[in-house]
Amino acid sequence: MYIPRSILVLLLIVYLLFLLSVDWINQVDGAWYRPFILGFLVIAVAAWSHREQDSDEF
């Protein structure tokens, strides 16, 4: 089974950010927009990783 590189990078980043976000969510004085910035970074890295693939990889 072939898993595209962009999906592997996305899964790795989501896993690492999940570990960080659990502590951030439990903080009462944390910024409300912090999860949205992390979500944007996950999407940006996945898009960048997908852009680097050749069109004949699929």
C-alpha positions in Angstrom: 0.0 0.0 0.0 1.4 3.4 -1.0 1.0 6.3 1.4 1.9 9.7 -0.1 4.6 11.7 1.5 2.3 14.6 2.2 0.0 12.4 4.3 2.9 11.0 6.3 4.1 14.5 7.1 0.6 15.6 8.0 0.1 12.7 10.4 3.5 13.3 12.1 2.8 17.0 12.6 -0.8 16.4 13.8 0.6 13.9 16.3 3.3 16.2 17.6 0.9 19.2 17.8 -1.7 17.1 19.6 0.8 16.4 22.4 1.5 20.1 22.7 -2.1 21.3 22.4 -3.4 19.1 25.3 -1.5 21.3 27.7 -2.4 24.5 25.9 -6.1 23.7 26.0 -6.1 23.2 29.7 -4.5 26.6 30.4 -7.1 29.1 31.5 -5.2 32.2 30.5 -4.1 30.9 27.0 -4.9 32.8 23.8 -8.1 31.8 22.1 -6.6 31.9 18.6 -3.6 29.6 19.4 -5.3 26.4 18.1 -6.3 28.1 14.9 -2.6 29.2 14.2 -1.6 25.6 14.8 -4.3 24.3 12.4 -3.1 26.8 9.8 0.5 25.6 10.2 -0.6 21.9 9.8 -2.5 22.8 6.6 0.4 24.9 5.2 3.0 22.2 5.8 0.8 19.5 4.2 0.1 21.8 1.2 3.9 22.5 0.8 4.7 18.8 1.1 2.0 17.9 -1.5 3.3 20.6 -3.9 6.7 19.1 -4.0 5.5 15.8 -5.4 5.7 15.0 -9.1 2.5 14.6 -11.0 3.3 11.0 -12.0 3.7 9.7 -8.4 0.1 8.6 -8.1 
